[in-house]
Amino acid sequence: MKTYTYSQARQNLSDVLNKAKSDDVLIRRRGGDTFRVIQVTQKGSPLDIDGVNTKVTTKDILSAIRDVRKR
């Protein structure tokens, strides 16, 4: 576990984040507050979203597109 002062962490942010990938990193403020930096892993793509069930048919969608293109 590596501990940085706030100033050290600010000056070496890239190194702090790289270290946090493999080990706990602590950042200590002047007042004594201590914070732990950890890597958060995301599952899947942030663009993955659940579908929405509607009663709209393909025919309705194509009709709306044609209407917009006519204008």
N, C-alpha and C positions, 0 to 999 in steps of 0.2 A: 504494500500500500504506500503510495507516494502522497506527500502533503506539500502543497504550494501555498505561498502567501497570495493574497488577492493580486498584488502587483506582478508577481512572478507569473501567475496564471494568465493575466491579461497580456503580458508581453510574449508569452509562449503558448498561446491558445491552441495552435495546431498540434504542438507536442502534447499538451494536456489531453486533447481529444483523442489523439492516437494512443496514448497510454491508457485512457479509459476503456478502450476496446478490449484490453486484455487484463486489466487490474483495476481495483478501486482507486479513485483519485479523490483526495480531499483538498478543499480550498478553504483557507482560514482567513477571516477578515481581521482587521486591527482590533475590533471590539471583542473578539473571541468567538464569534459565530463561525461554525464550521459547516460546510456543505459538501455533499458527496456527488461526484459526477459519474454517471453510468451511461452506457450505450443502450439505446432503446432500439430493438429490432422490430421492423414492421413485417407483417405477414401479407404477402401478395402485393399487388400494385395499388398505389393510391387512386388509380383510375378505375379500379374494380368497384362497381356499384351494383346493387340488386336491381333487378328489373321491376317495372311497374305494371301491374295488371290493369288494363283498361278495356272498355268495350269498343274501342276504335279498331276498325278493320283496315286492311291494306288498301281496300277500295276508297275508304274515307280519306286516308292520308294522301293517296295519289290525286284524288279530286281536289283536296285543299292545295296541293302543290300546283296543279294546273290553274286553279283560280288565281293564285298569287302571280303566276307567270304571265297571265293574260293582262294584268293591270299595268 
